[in-house]
Amino acid sequence: MISFYHLADIHLDQPFSTLASVDGFPSKRREEIFSEFKRILKQAIEEQPDFLFISGDMYEHEYTKIKTIKEINEYFSKLKGRVILICGNHDPESKNSFYSSYPWASNVFILGRKKPYMFFEEKKVCVYGIGYDTGGGQFRELETIKTDRRYTNVLMLHGDADLSISTYNSVNSELLKDIGFDYVAMGHNHKMYVKDNIYNPGSLCQLKFDDEGEHGYFKGDLETKKVEFVESRSRKYADITIPYEKLSTFEQEYTDKSTIYRIKVTGVKNENDIINPIEGYDYLHIIDKRELPKRANCETVSQGIKGRFEKVMNERIMKESPEEKEIYKDALNLGLKALMNEGLDLE
């Protein structure tokens, strides 16, 4: 048995500036993410897997303090197995990164430029790591890898598989199969997916409204190739579009007050319509997307265009010869009649 945990994209100390409309919520959200990560590490300490793989973006390079790293390392040191880390684009391999400068526990290994792979003889496992370095393009290192079939071969890659629209360490799954990897531990894409022996757990917790789907981590056995996805305990995000006239039913339909809600209210904005705040939710941000009545909007714009048209035409009339002036006067009159009688259809 070769047991493992596989996580990615925890993004410790992410600023969550988009959640700042609720006072204090960004800080609260950072604490929640860290607490969930520590809960899973405590579970790993109880189960003691042979390997803990974290495939990049464990923390935010620009915001994370050494206090956070120290606490994480204390958890890592209590694991009997090996902790294997690679860098992501949010915690890149650089001279001043914690990966390079911090004295990690003896069971923690960082794979990258200086150490692209490691053999673990007691388990007959070889782990290759392709993280993120400045400029990207590290996936080309796959061309130089020749796996030893006497070992169970694991690739940790911070990038995408079979995603043609991505230029970020995007690789072909057939290439990974040909090289001979038994398990590919992906990171970077925040949405969970599985394809053959390629596993991407997505971000440990949902971090933004676009991160749809399940969030968590994989655990399993590299020998039997039995892998299961374990969903994390984290708040959900809900991006909702709702007509103004149905806003009053929101509380009856959406009863989970811990979810992070963003509500886009649509419809016609009449003069006396006021969107009242909805109380009792941990985070709820309302965006007023209603439009003015079409007729009033068209009339207002028409008046502005009418004034500009009249000014331009009169300036032109002043410059023309007597014969041309009459032509422009007729054009001015016809244009004004069209604007006043028909208005403008801006749609």
C-alpha positions as a printed Julia matrix, in Angstrom:
347×3 Matrix{Float64}:
   0.0    0.0     0.0
   1.23   3.51   -0.9
  -1.25   5.94    0.64
  -1.42   9.6    -0.3
  -3.26  12.9     0.0
  -3.31  15.28   -2.97
  -4.22  18.96   -2.51
  -3.72  22.11   -4.56
  -4.55  25.8    -4.72
  -5.16  26.53   -1.07
  -4.18  30.2    -1.56
  -3.45  30.96    2.07
  -3.67  34.69    2.89
  -5.47  35.62   -0.32
  -6.66  39.24    0.13
 -10.29  38.61   -0.95
 -10.63  42.3    -1.84
 -13.8   41.6    -3.86
 -15.56  40.7    -0.6
 -14.74  44.02    1.07
 -18.31  45.32    0.7
 -19.03  43.54    4.0
 -16.82  44.98    6.71
 -14.27  42.51    8.05
 -15.32  39.68    5.77
 -12.04  39.36    3.77
 -10.14  38.72    7.01
 -12.79  36.26    8.16
 -12.59  34.4     4.86
  -8.79  34.11    5.11
  -9.14  32.6     8.58
 -11.73  30.11    7.31
  -9.46  28.88    4.5
  -6.54  28.44    6.89
  -8.74  26.61    9.42
  -9.98  24.18    6.77
  -6.43  23.48    5.59
  -5.31  22.82    9.17
  -8.31  20.55    9.76
  -7.24  18.39    6.81
  -3.63  18.36    8.0
  -4.81  17.19   11.43
  -6.73  14.4     9.72
  -3.61  13.46    7.76
  -1.63  13.32   11.03
  -4.21  10.84   12.34
  -4.15   8.68    9.19
  -0.42   9.15    8.41
  -0.39   8.74    4.6
   2.91   7.85    2.96
   2.8   11.01    0.84
   1.19  14.41    0.98
   1.28  16.1    -2.43
   0.51  19.83   -2.73
   0.56  20.88   -6.38
   1.21  24.62   -6.18
  -0.4   27.84   -4.93
  -0.3   26.73   -1.33
   0.06  30.36   -0.27
   0.05  33.9    -1.66
   3.64  35.07   -2.13
   2.79  38.78   -1.89
   0.75  38.54    1.31
   1.83  35.53    3.36
   3.91  36.17    6.49
   6.47  33.85    8.04
   4.06  33.18   10.92
   1.74  31.31    8.53
   4.59  29.27    7.06
   5.9   28.38   10.52
   2.5   27.05   11.59
   2.11  24.99    8.42
   5.59  23.53    8.85
   4.76  22.44   12.4
   1.87  20.37   11.03
   4.09  18.94    8.28
   6.72  17.89   10.84
   4.15  15.68   12.6
   3.64  13.58    9.49
   5.67  10.38    9.25
   5.36  10.34    5.48
   6.88  12.65    2.89
   5.45  16.08    2.08
   6.12  17.0    -1.54
   5.54  20.59   -2.67
   5.78  22.37   -6.02
   5.45  26.07   -6.75
   2.49  27.75   -8.42
   2.07  31.09  -10.11
   0.9   32.61   -6.81
   3.84  31.16   -4.86
   6.48  30.98   -7.61
   9.96  29.55   -7.41
  12.13  32.59   -6.74
  15.12  33.6    -4.63
  13.02  35.27   -1.95
  10.26  32.66   -1.73
   9.68  30.65    1.43
  10.33  27.53   -0.64
  13.9   28.71   -1.09
  14.6   30.49    2.19
  12.61  28.77    4.96
  14.1   25.85    6.95
  11.38  23.28    6.3
  11.03  20.08    8.31
  13.22  17.17    7.23
  10.29  15.32    5.67
   9.37  18.26    3.37
  10.72  18.29   -0.19
  10.3   21.03   -2.78
  10.6   19.94   -6.4
  11.46  22.39   -9.16
  14.46  23.77  -11.02
  17.08  22.64   -8.51
  15.47  19.32   -7.7
  13.17  18.16  -10.55
  12.52  14.66   -9.17
  13.17  12.34   -6.23
  13.34   8.59   -5.74
  11.91   7.13   -2.54
  13.43   3.66   -2.44
  11.52   2.31    0.56
   8.25   2.67   -1.36
   9.73   2.32   -4.87
   8.17   5.64   -5.85
   9.62   8.38   -8.05
   8.02  11.83   -7.91
   8.61  14.44  -10.63
   7.71  18.08  -10.04
   6.99  20.77  -12.61
   5.88  23.93  -10.83
   5.93  27.54  -11.91
   8.96  29.65  -12.61
   8.96  33.23  -13.91
   7.7   33.27  -17.48
   6.0   29.88  -17.46
   6.65  27.21  -20.1
   8.02  24.66  -17.63
   5.87  21.92  -19.21
   8.58  21.56  -21.89
  10.63  19.75  -19.26
   8.36  16.75  -19.91
  10.31  16.15  -23.12
  13.38  15.21  -21.07
  11.68  12.81  -18.64
  12.14   9.07  -19.06
  10.37   7.11  -16.34
  11.76   3.96  -14.75
   9.02   1.31  -14.89
  10.45  -0.42  -11.82
   8.97   2.45   -9.82
   5.54   3.94   -9.32
   5.9    7.25  -11.18
   4.06  10.35   -9.99
   4.05  13.7   -11.78
   3.14  16.88   -9.9
   2.28  19.62  -12.39
   0.96  23.14  -11.87
  -0.86  23.67  -15.16
  -3.7   22.37  -17.33
  -4.36  19.18  -19.25
  -6.05  19.18  -22.65
  -7.15  22.79  -22.35
  -6.43  24.31  -25.76
  -7.4   27.84  -24.75
  -4.77  27.86  -21.99
  -1.18  28.91  -22.65
  -0.25  28.2   -19.04
   1.74  24.95  -18.74
  -0.93  23.24  -20.84
  -0.09  19.62  -21.66
  -1.59  16.83  -23.71
  -2.91  13.88  -21.71
  -1.67  11.44  -24.36
   1.87  12.7   -23.83
   1.58  12.07  -20.08
   0.33   8.56  -20.78
   3.2    7.83  -23.19
   5.82   8.96  -20.68
   4.42   6.44  -18.22
   3.11   8.3   -15.2
   0.96   6.23  -12.86
  -0.59   9.24  -11.16
  -0.61  12.87  -12.33
  -1.23  15.3    -9.47
  -2.39  18.52  -11.1
  -2.88  21.98   -9.68
  -3.73  25.5   -10.97
  -7.24  25.01  -12.35
  -9.72  25.75   -9.55
 -12.32  23.34  -10.91
 -12.05  19.66  -10.05
 -11.63  17.18  -12.9
 -10.43  13.63  -13.5
  -9.27  12.2   -16.82
  -7.81   8.7   -16.85
  -4.96   8.91  -14.31
  -4.88  12.72  -14.3
  -6.37  14.21  -11.13
  -7.0   17.87  -10.47
  -8.67  18.53   -7.1
  -9.4   22.18   -7.88
  -8.98  24.77   -5.15
  -9.34  23.32   -1.68
 -12.17  25.78   -0.96
 -14.25  27.88   -3.32
 -12.42  31.2    -3.65
 -14.57  33.18   -6.06
 -17.92  33.13   -7.84
 -16.45  31.56  -11.0
 -15.09  28.54   -9.08
 -18.14  26.37   -9.63
 -18.47  22.71   -8.73
 -17.01  20.57   -5.95
 -13.98  21.58   -3.9
 -11.72  19.42   -1.79
  -8.86  16.96   -2.23
  -8.0   13.43   -3.38
  -6.79  10.58   -1.23
  -6.0    7.02   -2.19
  -3.5    4.24   -2.79
  -0.93   4.43   -5.59
  -0.58   0.62   -5.67
  -4.23  -0.3    -6.08
  -4.95   2.98   -7.92
  -8.03   3.42   -5.8
  -8.68   7.17   -5.49
 -11.53   9.04   -3.85
 -12.47  12.71   -3.81
 -13.19  14.23   -0.4
 -15.19  17.44   -0.38
 -13.96  20.18    1.94
 -16.1   21.9     4.54
 -16.29  25.37    3.12
 -18.75  28.07    2.26
 -20.32  28.06   -1.18
 -20.56  31.05   -3.48
 -23.81  31.86   -5.29
 -24.0   34.35   -8.16
 -27.7   35.05   -8.67
 -29.61  37.14  -11.2
 -33.14  37.94  -10.04
 -35.87  40.27  -11.35
 -36.75  43.13   -8.99
 -40.33  41.98   -8.6
 -39.15  38.57   -7.28
 -36.58  39.94   -4.85
 -39.07  39.77   -2.0
 -39.07  35.95   -2.22
 -35.28  35.64   -1.95
 -35.22  34.68    1.74
 -37.75  31.9     1.18
 -35.8   30.42   -1.74
 -32.23  30.86   -0.43
 -32.22  29.77    3.19
 -28.51  29.0     3.67
 -27.31  32.16    5.36
 -23.64  31.09    5.37
 -23.36  31.09    1.56
 -21.59  34.04   -0.04
 -24.23  35.7    -2.21
 -23.89  38.19   -5.05
 -27.31  39.27   -6.34
 -27.78  41.09   -9.62
 -31.2   42.72   -9.67
 -32.69  43.23  -13.13
 -35.82  44.9   -14.5
 -37.1   48.42  -15.03
 -35.99  51.09  -12.58
 -38.92  53.31  -11.7
 -38.44  56.52   -9.77
 -39.88  55.27   -6.47
 -38.39  51.76   -6.51
 -35.9   51.25   -3.68
 -33.92  48.05   -3.07
 -34.07  47.43    0.64
 -31.16  45.58    2.27
 -31.64  41.89    3.06
 -30.56  41.23    6.63
 -29.35  38.12    8.44
 -26.86  36.73    5.89
 -23.11  36.47    6.53
 -22.3   37.97    3.14
 -24.79  39.39    0.67
 -23.94  41.99   -1.95
 -26.67  43.47   -4.15
 -25.83  44.99   -7.55
 -28.57  47.12   -9.11
 -28.6   46.23  -12.83
 -32.04  47.72  -13.54
 -32.5   50.07  -16.48
 -34.51  53.24  -16.9
 -37.77  52.94  -18.82
 -36.94  52.76  -22.52
 -39.08  55.7   -23.61
 -37.68  58.11  -21.06
 -34.18  56.97  -21.87
 -34.7   57.44  -25.6
 -36.27  60.88  -25.15
 -33.37  62.06  -23.01
 -30.79  60.83  -25.5
 -32.81  62.18  -28.43
 -32.83  65.67  -26.9
 -29.07  65.56  -26.52
 -28.55  64.43  -30.09
 -31.05  67.01  -31.34
 -29.08  69.83  -29.7
 -25.74  68.63  -31.06
 -27.18  68.09  -34.54
 -28.7   71.58  -34.6
 -25.42  73.18  -33.46
 -23.3   71.39  -36.07
 -25.72  72.18  -38.9
 -25.98  75.87  -37.97
 -22.2   76.17  -37.9
 -22.05  74.62  -41.35
 -24.76  76.93  -42.71
 -22.75  79.97  -41.61
 -19.79  78.85  -43.7
 -21.55  77.93  -46.94
 -22.49  79.96  -50.02
 -26.08  81.29  -50.34
 -27.03  78.37  -52.64
 -25.56  75.76  -50.31
 -27.12  77.4   -47.23
 -30.62  76.62  -48.5
 -29.73  72.95  -48.96
 -28.34  72.71  -45.43
 -31.36  74.55  -43.98
 -33.68  71.99  -45.58
 -31.5   69.18  -44.23
 -31.62  70.75  -40.75
 -35.42  71.0   -40.79
 -35.87  67.44  -42.02
 -33.43  66.13  -39.39
 -35.14  67.96  -36.55
 -38.54  66.65  -37.62
 -37.21  63.1   -37.71
 -35.74  63.39  -34.24
 -38.85  64.96  -32.71
 -41.43  62.74  -34.4
 -39.78  59.33  -34.31
 -37.26  59.49  -31.52
 -34.41  57.01  -31.47
 -34.55  53.26  -31.0
 -31.35  52.6   -29.12
 -31.88  48.83  -29.03
